[in-house]
Amino acid sequence: MNAMTLQVVSPVPTDIDIANSIQPQHISAIARKLNLNPNHYDLYGKYKAKVLLPVIDELKGQKDGFYVVVGGITPTPLGEGKSTTTVGLCQALGAFLDKKVVTTLRQPSQGPTFGIKGGAAGGGYSQVIPMDEFNLHLTGDIHAITAANNLLAAAIDTRMFHESTQSDSALFNRLCPPNKQGNRIFNDVMYTRLKKLGIHKKLPEDLTPEEVKRFVRLDVDPDTITWRRVTDVNDRFLRKITVGQGVDERGMVRETGFDISVSSEIMAVLALTNSLSDMRARLGRMVIGNSKSGEPVSADDLGLGGALSVLMKDAINPTLMQTLEGTPVFVHAGPFANIAHGNSSIVADKIALKLVGPGGFVVTEAGFGCDIGVEKFMNIKCRYSGLRPQCVVIVATVRALKMHGGGPAVAAGKPLDRAYVSENVGLVEAGCANLARHVEIVKGYGVNVVVAVNRFSSDTDAEIAAVRAAALAAGAYEAVVCSHFAHGGKGAIDLGVVVQKACENATEPFKFLYPLDASIKDKIEAIARSYGASGVEYSEQAEKKIKMYSKQGFAALPICMAKTQYSFSDNPAAKGAPSGFVLPIRDVRASIGAGFIYPLVGSMSTMPGLPTRPCFYDIDLDVTNGKVKGLS
């Protein structure tokens, strides 16, 4: 794919220094590699472009390329390099194996970027560039989600306020005012509301007083409101707030809070939509709470589905970028994997699969371990996209497996214990129980598994051999050692060759973990068993919500577990492959527009906090040349 030549040095410089040392190609040159012409995209500066959705329709007759998803073992503080491996594999396929390839990645949240995790553009010599733009504002999609989410939050409180202070007729006159000719006419939003109520009238004058009351009064029960405000910053002090304390809002005080923007249902809608019309429908049917009679209240009931779609109309287009070696990247959507479904968008994958065509590759990344991100990729994303992967790559490191085998705790700022930098085959073999369970989870979907061992200089041949033996024993198609962090695509050539073979030899039928027509509890328990749980324990609140969602007709939706990423269980400290535990379901919530039910396992938070020493301590601007420093 006319790759750029990397000049690698050792020791490997910082990620931002490497990114700043490479002059990116103009994004139009990257677009030409995919046969995109200027009518297919809108430029956002020199190095980013939005690829327009109609490209899918133009390529409707084109056959898809191979579809590969990269997951990992259960993450540890040592880091496994999943994003780095995703990028390195694509650099190998495109720059060294002469394959047409597109990487599809999530857009990072600024919460982790400035908090504890840092950026998510890959690392070393396997990165997306410009790295600073990738990790910061990009093309404004998360800002659009934040604006749309908070408009809906404002509309909820405003509607309750006006319903509490105005009569039925006054509300009706304001919701359906006369036009310049003095006539009242229903618009599409109003017809949607009337149709939901079973009222089929053409003119406002035809409504009876009882129908007017039903039309204008949503009668939202404040205690059932699940819609919260969002911001794309880690801010623990916004987890719980009180609104309505102004003098003009007397009597309207209620407790609510903020989530991080990427946990908004609107982010999930963006990631799971298939088209502009599908996005409009999903945004309109998002449920914000119940009426006092127990009926779900949607964004369309509030008259807001259209306005939300207007705010999101540009965000639906994937952003085109490039790797250090000039291979194309689509960056689109960014739901967290522990509190949402953790995958980039369906539309990005669909466009990419058509652009690479038969024999080409689309490599996407699922968040965290295969128990979380890959499970949700299979059971949620694949259901809504209709796409099926030919291969899953599971990323592992020797040092992470040592931690899963009982290795000592790792403390920030302290040197690694000797166990992680000297040979200890016993620890590796014990930790491979974690890898084996991830392989087994993926094999259950009927998809070939390739294990990528992201090698560090301290890893020994005996330790690598132990990982490979465990992977193959668990049913992996192959296990390959990689050095893409230090060498770019050249360090992942073997991985690329094996992934191609795994895709070409994908013969098993694809299988979901559970049928959609199973009960909510049956689906939750099927996922829990895949973790190794012996059972599930439901709180009184969870039992109540399950009954309510089943009664409201939402039981046929897939399940999106909100669970710690650090263990198969609810206990982050339980490393390895724990089994026989009981999984506690604290609460159950619904993202009806996105299209899933999400149980909260244990004490998951939807608003992260900042650590004592956040990443922003290291980030600065070089005022002599305008380049970002310290971003990782």
C-alpha positions in Angstrom: 0.0 0.0 0.0 2.9 2.4 -0.7 4.1 2.3 2.8 6.2 5.0 4.6 9.6 3.8 5.7 10.2 3.8 9.4 13.6 4.5 10.8 13.5 2.7 14.2 15.9 3.3 17.0 16.7 1.6 20.2 15.9 2.1 23.0 12.4 3.0 21.8 11.7 6.7 22.3 8.4 8.0 23.9 5.2 7.6 21.9 4.8 11.3 21.4 8.4 11.7 20.3 8.0 9.0 17.7 4.7 10.5 16.5 6.2 13.9 16.2 9.2 12.6 14.3 7.1 11.3 11.4 5.7 13.7 8.8 2.2 12.3 8.0 1.0 12.0 4.5 -1.8 14.4 3.4 -5.0 12.5 4.1 -6.0 12.7 0.5 -3.1 10.4 -0.3 -4.4 7.9 2.3 -7.9 8.2 0.8 -6.5 7.4 -2.7 -5.1 4.1 -1.4 -8.7 3.1 -0.7 -10.0 4.5 -4.1 -11.8 7.3 -2.3 -12.2 10.5 -4.4 -12.7 14.0 -2.9 -16.5 13.6 -3.2 -16.4 10.7 -0.7 -15.0 12.7 2.2 -14.8 16.1 3.9 -11.4 17.4 5.0 -10.7 18.3 8.6 -7.3 19.9 8.2 -4.4 18.2 6.4 -4.4 14.8 8.2 -8.0 14.0 9.0 -11.2 13.5 6.9 -14.7 12.4 7.5 -15.7 9.6 5.1 -19.3 10.2 4.0 -21.9 7.5 4.6 -23.2 7.3 1.0 -19.9 5.4 0.2 -21.7 2.3 1.6 -24.4 2.6 -1.0 -22.0 3.2 -3.9 -20.1 0.0 -3.0 -23.2 -2.1 -2.3 -22.2 -4.8 -4.9 -18.6 -5.1 -3.6 -17.8 -8.3 -1.6 -16.4 -7.8 1.8 -12.8 -8.4 2.9 -11.8 -10.5 5.9 -13.0 -9.3 9.3 -10.6 -9.6 12.3 -11.2 -8.5 15.9 -8.4 -8.1 18.4 -9.1 -8.8 22.1 -6.9 -9.6 25.0 -6.4 -11.5 28.2 -7.7 -10.0 31.4 -5.8 -6.7 31.6 -3.2 -5.9 34.3 -1.4 -2.8 35.4 1.6 -4.1 33.4 -0.2 -3.5 30.1 -0.7 -6.0 27.3 -0.5 -3.7 24.2 -3.9 -4.5 22.5 -4.2 -1.2 20.6 -0.5 -1.4 19.7 -1.0 -5.0 18.3 -4.0 -3.9 16.3 -2.0 -1.2 14.6 1.1 -3.3 14.3 -0.8 -6.1 12.6 -2.3 -3.7 10.1 1.1 -2.2 9.4 2.4 -5.7 8.7 -0.5 -6.6 6.4 -0.4 -3.3 4.5 3.3 -2.3 4.5 5.0 -5.7 4.2 2.4 -8.3 3.0 0.9 -6.0 0.3 -2.7 -6.5 1.5 -5.4 -3.8 1.4 -6.1 -3.1 5.0 -8.1 -0.7 7.2 -7.7 -0.5 11.0 -11.0 0.5 12.8 -10.5 1.9 16.3 -12.5 3.7 18.9 -12.0 7.4 19.6 -10.4 7.9 23.0 -12.1 9.7 25.8 -10.3 12.7 27.2 -11.1 11.4 30.7 -8.5 8.6 30.6 -6.2 10.7 28.4 -5.8 13.3 31.1 -6.5 10.8 33.9 -4.7 7.5 34.6 -4.6 5.6 31.3 -3.2 8.1 28.8 -3.9 7.9 25.1 -5.1 5.0 23.0 -3.3 5.5 19.6 -1.2 2.4 20.0 2.5 2.8 21.1 6.1 2.7 20.1 6.4 2.2 16.3 2.8 1.0 15.9 0.7 4.1 16.3 -2.0 6.2 14.7 -0.9 9.7 13.7 -1.2 12.6 14.3 -1.2 11.1 17.8 -2.1 14.3 19.7 -5.1 14.9 17.4 -6.2 11.3 17.7 -6.3 11.6 21.5 -7.8 15.0 21.9 -10.6 16.7 20.0 -10.3 14.8 16.8 -13.3 15.9 14.7 -15.6 16.7 17.6 -17.8 13.6 17.7 -17.6 13.3 21.5 -18.4 17.0 21.8 -21.5 16.4 19.7 -22.6 13.5 21.9 -22.1 15.6 25.0 -24.2 18.4 23.5 -27.0 16.1 22.5 -27.0 14.2 25.8 -27.2 17.4 27.8 -29.9 18.9 25.6 -32.1 15.8 26.4 -31.3 16.2 30.1 -32.4 19.8 30.0 -35.5 18.9 28.1 -36.6 16.4 30.8 -36.3 18.9 33.6 -37.9 21.7 31.6 -40.9 19.5 30.6 -41.5 18.5 34.2 -41.3 22.1 35.2 -43.8 23.4 32.7 -46.2 20.5 33.3 -46.2 21.5 37.0 -46.9 25.1 36.4 -49.3 25.2 33.4 -52.8 24.0 32.7 -53.6 21.5 29.9 -54.8 24.2 27.6 -51.8 26.5 28.2 -49.4 23.6 27.6 -51.3 22.7 24.4 -51.2 26.3 23.1 -47.4 26.4 23.6 -46.6 23.0 22.2 -48.9 23.5 19.2 -48.9 27.3 18.5 -50.8 28.8 15.5 -48.8 29.4 12.3 -48.9 32.8 10.4 -52.3 31.9 8.9 -53.7 31.3 12.4 -53.9 27.5 11.9 -52.5 24.8 14.2 -50.8 21.9 12.5 -49.2 18.8 13.9 -45.6 18.2 12.8 -44.0 14.8 12.5 -42.8 14.8 16.1 -46.3 15.4 17.4 -47.8 12.7 15.1 -45.2 10.3 16.6 -46.5 11.1 20.1 -50.1 10.9 19.1 -49.6 7.5 17.3 -47.9 6.1 20.4 -51.0 7.1 22.4 -53.3 5.5 19.8 -54.8 8.9 18.8 -55.2 9.3 15.0 -56.3 12.9 14.5 -55.2 15.2 11.6 -55.8 18.6 13.2 -55.3 19.9 16.8 -58.9 21.1 16.8 -60.1 17.5 16.5 -58.6 16.5 19.9 -61.0 16.1 22.8 -60.0 17.6 26.2 -59.0 14.2 27.5 -56.8 13.6 24.4 -55.2 17.0 24.9 -54.3 16.1 28.4 -52.8 12.7 27.3 -50.9 14.5 24.6 -49.3 17.3 26.6 -48.7 15.6 29.9 -45.8 13.1 30.0 -46.2 13.0 33.7 -42.6 11.8 34.2 -42.0 10.2 37.6 -38.8 11.9 38.8 -37.8 8.8 40.8 -37.5 6.7 37.6 -35.3 9.1 35.6 -32.2 7.3 34.4 -30.9 10.0 32.0 -28.0 12.0 33.5 -25.8 14.8 32.3 -22.4 14.0 30.9 -18.9 15.6 30.5 -15.8 14.1 28.9 -13.7 14.6 32.0 -13.0 12.3 35.0 -14.7 14.2 37.8 -15.7 12.2 40.9 -17.4 15.2 42.5 -20.1 15.2 39.8 -21.2 11.6 40.4 -24.1 12.9 42.5 -25.6 16.4 42.3 -28.8 18.3 43.1 -30.6 20.3 40.4 -33.6 22.7 40.6 -32.4 24.8 43.5 -32.9 28.2 41.7 -35.6 30.5 43.0 -37.7 30.0 39.8 -37.6 26.2 40.0 -39.1 26.0 43.5 -40.4 22.6 44.3 -38.4 21.0 41.4 -35.4 19.9 43.4 -34.1 16.4 42.6 -31.0 14.4 42.9 -29.1 13.3 39.8 -25.5 13.2 38.6 -23.0 13.2 35.7 -21.5 10.3 33.8 -18.5 10.5 31.5 -19.6 11.3 27.9 -18.5 8.0 26.4 -20.9 6.2 28.7 -23.9 8.1 27.3 -26.4 6.0 25.4 -26.0 8.4 22.5 -22.4 7.1 22.1 -23.7 3.5 22.0 -26.3 4.5 19.4 -23.6 6.0 17.3 -21.5 2.8 17.5 -24.4 0.5 16.8 -26.3 2.3 14.1 -26.4 1.1 10.5 -27.6 4.3 8.7 -28.8 7.9 9.2 -32.4 6.7 9.3 -31.5 4.0 11.8 -29.7 6.5 14.0 -32.7 8.9 13.9 -35.0 6.0 15.0 -32.7 4.9 17.8 -32.2 8.4 19.2 -36.0 8.9 19.2 -36.7 5.7 21.1 -34.2 6.2 23.9 -36.0 5.8 27.2 -35.3 8.4 29.9 -37.6 7.1 32.6 -41.2 6.2 33.2 -44.4 8.0 33.6 -46.2 7.8 37.0 -48.4 5.2 35.4 -45.4 3.0 34.6 -45.1 3.7 30.9 -41.6 4.3 29.3 -41.0 7.9 28.3 -38.8 8.3 25.2 -36.9 11.2 23.6 -39.5 11.3 20.8 -42.2 11.7 23.5 -40.2 14.9 24.5 -40.2 16.0 20.9 -36.4 15.8 20.8 -35.5 12.9 18.5 -35.1 15.2 15.5 -33.0 17.8 17.2 -30.7 15.1 18.6 -30.2 13.8 15.1 -29.3 17.2 13.8 -26.6 17.5 16.4 -25.3 14.0 15.4 -25.6 14.3 11.6 -21.8 14.8 11.1 -20.7 12.5 13.9 -22.1 9.5 12.1 -19.3 9.8 9.5 -16.1 7.9 10.4 -12.8 9.8 10.7 -10.0 8.7 8.3 -6.5 8.8 9.7 -3.2 6.9 9.1 -0.6 4.7 10.9 3.1 5.5 11.2 3.6 3.4 8.1 0.8 5.1 6.1 -1.9 2.4 6.3 -5.5 3.7 6.5 -7.3 4.0 9.9 -11.0 4.7 10.6 -11.6 6.2 14.0 -15.2 6.2 15.1 -17.2 6.0 18.3 -15.7 5.3 21.7 -17.9 3.4 24.2 -16.1 2.1 27.3 -16.0 -1.7 27.4 -16.5 -2.1 31.2 -19.6 0.2 31.3 -20.8 0.0 27.7 -20.2 -2.3 24.7 -16.6 -1.3 24.0 -16.3 -1.4 20.2 -15.9 1.1 17.4 -18.8 1.7 15.0 -20.6 -0.7 12.7 -20.7 1.9 9.9 -16.9 2.3 10.0 -16.5 -1.5 9.7 -19.1 -1.8 6.9 -17.5 1.0 4.8 -14.0 -0.5 5.4 -15.0 -4.0 4.5 -16.3 -2.8 1.1 -13.2 -0.6 0.5 -10.7 -3.4 1.1 -12.7 -5.9 -0.9 -12.1 -9.7 -1.3 -8.6 -10.6 0.0 -8.3 -7.4 2.0 -8.5 -7.1 5.8 -10.4 -5.0 8.3 -8.9 -5.2 11.8 -10.9 -3.8 14.6 -10.3 -3.8 18.4 -12.6 -4.8 21.2 -12.1 -3.3 24.6 -10.3 -5.1 27.5 -10.4 -8.9 27.7 -12.4 -11.4 25.6 -14.9 -11.9 28.4 -16.0 -8.2 28.0 -15.1 -6.5 24.7 -15.1 -9.6 22.4 -18.3 -11.0 24.1 -20.1 -7.8 23.4 -18.6 -7.6 19.9 -20.1 -11.0 19.2 -23.4 -10.8 20.9 -24.3 -7.1 20.4 -22.3 -5.6 17.6 -22.5 -8.7 15.3 -26.3 -9.0 15.9 -26.9 -5.4 14.7 -24.4 -5.4 11.9 -25.0 -8.8 10.4 -21.2 -9.1 10.1 -19.3 -12.2 11.2 -15.5 -12.3 11.9 -13.2 -14.9 10.5 -10.5 -14.5 13.2 -10.0 -13.2 16.7 -6.5 -12.2 17.9 -5.9 -12.5 21.6 -3.0 -10.4 22.9 -1.0 -11.6 25.8 2.4 -10.8 27.5 4.6 -13.1 29.6 4.7 -10.5 32.4 0.9 -10.1 32.5 0.5 -13.9 32.6 3.0 -14.0 35.5 0.7 -11.7 37.4 -2.3 -13.9 36.7 -0.2 -16.8 37.9 0.3 -15.2 41.3 3.0 -12.7 40.7 3.5 -9.8 43.2 1.5 -6.6 43.0 2.8 -3.8 40.9 3.0 -0.3 42.4 3.1 2.9 40.3 6.5 4.5 40.4 8.3 1.5 41.8 10.7 -0.8 39.8 9.2 -4.1 38.7 9.7 -7.0 41.0 12.4 -9.5 39.8 9.7 -12.1 39.1 8.7 -10.0 36.0 12.1 -9.4 34.6 13.8 -12.8 35.1 12.8 -16.3 34.0 10.0 -18.0 36.0 8.2 -20.6 33.8 6.1 -21.8 36.7 4.4 -18.4 37.2 3.8 -18.2 33.4 2.3 -21.7 33.3 0.0 -20.9 36.2 -1.1 -17.6 34.6 -1.9 -19.3 31.3 -5.2 -20.5 32.9 -6.4 -17.0 32.2 -5.3 -17.1 28.5 -6.9 -20.6 28.1 -10.3 -19.4 29.4 -10.2 -16.5 26.9 -9.4 -18.9 24.1 -12.2 -21.1 25.1 -14.7 -18.2 25.3 -13.8 -17.2 21.7 -13.8 -20.8 20.4 -17.4 -21.0 21.6 -18.4 -18.6 18.9 -17.0 -20.9 16.2 -14.2 -18.4 15.3 -10.5 -19.2 14.8 -8.2 -17.8 17.5 -4.7 -16.6 17.0 -2.7 -15.7 20.2 -0.2 -12.7 19.8 2.5 -12.8 22.4 3.7 -9.2 22.7 7.4 -9.8 23.5 9.5 -7.9 26.0 13.3 -8.0 26.1 13.2 -9.9 29.4 11.1 -12.7 28.1 12.9 -16.0 27.7 12.4 -18.7 25.0 11.2 -21.1 27.7 8.6 -18.7 28.9 7.4 -18.0 25.3 7.3 -21.8 24.7 5.0 -22.2 27.7 2.6 -19.6 26.5 2.5 -21.2 23.0 1.9 -24.6 24.4 -0.9 -23.4 26.6 -2.6 -21.5 23.8 -2.5 -24.5 21.4 -3.8 -26.9 24.1 -6.7 -24.5 24.7 -7.6 -24.7 21.0 -5.9 -21.7 19.4 -5.2 -21.9 15.7 -1.7 -20.6 16.3 0.4 -18.5 18.8 2.9 -16.0 17.4 5.6 -13.8 18.9 5.5 -10.1 17.9 7.8 -7.1 18.3 5.8 -4.4 16.6 6.2 -2.0 19.5 10.0 -1.9 18.8 10.0 -2.6 15.0 6.6 -1.5 13.6 4.9 -3.6 11.0 8.1 -5.6 10.4 7.8 -7.0 13.9 4.3 -8.4 13.2 4.8 -10.0 9.8 4.6 -13.5 11.3 1.3 -12.5 13.0 0.0 -11.2 9.7 0.8 -14.4 7.8 -0.9 -16.5 10.5 -4.0 -14.3 10.6 -4.4 -14.6 6.9 -4.3 -18.4 7.1 -6.7 -18.4 10.0 -9.2 -16.3 8.0 -8.8 -18.4 4.8 -9.4 -21.5 6.9 -12.4 -20.3 8.8 -14.9 -23.1 8.3 -16.9 -23.4 11.6 -20.4 -21.9 11.7 -20.7 -18.8 13.8 -22.7 -19.2 17.1 -24.1 -16.6 19.5 -23.8 -17.3 23.2 -27.5 -17.0 23.8 -30.8 -16.6 21.8 -32.5 -13.3 22.0 -35.8 -14.8 22.9 -34.4 -16.2 26.1 -35.4 -14.4 29.3 -33.3 -11.5 30.7 -32.1 -13.7 33.5 -31.2 -16.6 31.2 -29.1 -14.4 29.1 -27.3 -12.8 32.1 -26.6 -16.3 33.5 -25.3 -17.6 30.2 -22.7 -14.8 30.2 -21.9 -15.4 33.9 -21.2 -19.1 33.2 -18.8 -18.1 30.4 -16.9 -16.1 33.1 -16.7 -19.2 35.3 -19.4 -18.3 37.7 -21.5 -20.9 39.4 -24.5 -18.7 39.8 -25.9 -15.2 39.8 -27.3 -13.2 42.8 -29.8 -10.4 42.1 -30.5 -7.5 44.4 -34.1 -6.5 45.1 -33.6 -3.5 42.8 -32.3 -5.7 40.0 -35.3 -8.1 40.4 -37.7 -5.2 40.2 -36.1 -3.8 37.1 -36.0 -7.1 35.3 -39.7 -7.5 35.9 -40.4 -4.0 34.7 -38.4 -4.2 31.5 -40.0 -7.6 30.7 -43.4 -6.1 31.2 -42.5 -3.1 29.0 -41.5 -5.4 26.1 -37.8 -5.0 26.3 -36.8 -8.6 27.3 -35.7 -9.6 23.8 -32.7 -7.2 23.7 -29.1 -8.5 24.1 -27.2 -8.0 27.4 -24.3 -5.6 27.9 -22.6 -6.5 31.3 -21.1 -3.5 33.2 -18.3 -5.3 35.0 -14.8 -4.8 36.2 -12.3 -5.4 33.4 -9.6 -6.7 35.9 -11.1 -10.1 36.6 -13.6 -12.7 35.3 -15.4 -12.2 38.6 -16.7 -9.0 40.2 -13.6 -8.8 42.4 -10.8 -6.9 40.6 -8.2 -8.6 42.8 -9.2 -12.2 41.7 -6.6 -12.8 39.0 -6.0 -15.9 36.9 -9.2 -17.9 36.1 -11.4 -17.9 39.2 -14.4 -20.2 39.1 -17.3 -21.2 41.3 -18.0 -17.6 42.4 -21.5 -16.0 42.5 -21.9 -13.0 40.3 -23.8 -10.1 42.1 -26.1 -8.0 39.9 -26.6 -4.7 41.8 -29.0 -3.1 39.3 -30.3 -3.5 35.8 -30.7 -0.6 33.4 -31.8 -0.3 29.8 -30.5 1.5 26.7 -33.5 1.0 24.5 -32.3 3.3 21.7 -28.9 1.6 21.5 -30.6 -1.7 21.9 -29.4 -3.5 25.0 -30.1 -4.2 28.7 -27.1 -3.6 30.9 -26.8 -5.2 34.3 -24.5 -3.5 36.8 -22.1 -6.1 38.4 -20.9 -5.1 41.8 -19.9 -1.4 42.3 -19.2 -0.2 38.7 -19.1 3.5 38.3 -20.1 5.4 35.2 -18.0 8.5 36.2 -14.3 7.7 36.8 -12.2 9.8 39.2 -8.8 11.3 38.8 -5.8 9.7 40.5 -3.4 11.6 42.9 -1.1 12.2 40.0 -3.1 12.4 36.7 -1.5 12.2 33.3 -2.1 15.9 32.8 0.9 16.6 35.0 3.1 15.5 32.1 1.3 17.2 29.2 2.4 20.5 27.9 2.8 22.6 24.8 6.2 23.4 23.2 5.5 27.1 22.5 8.5 27.3 20.2 7.0 24.9 17.6 3.4 24.3 18.8 3.9 20.6 19.3 2.4 18.6 22.2 4.8 17.2 24.8 4.2 14.4 27.4 1.2 12.8 25.8 1.4 9.0 26.1 
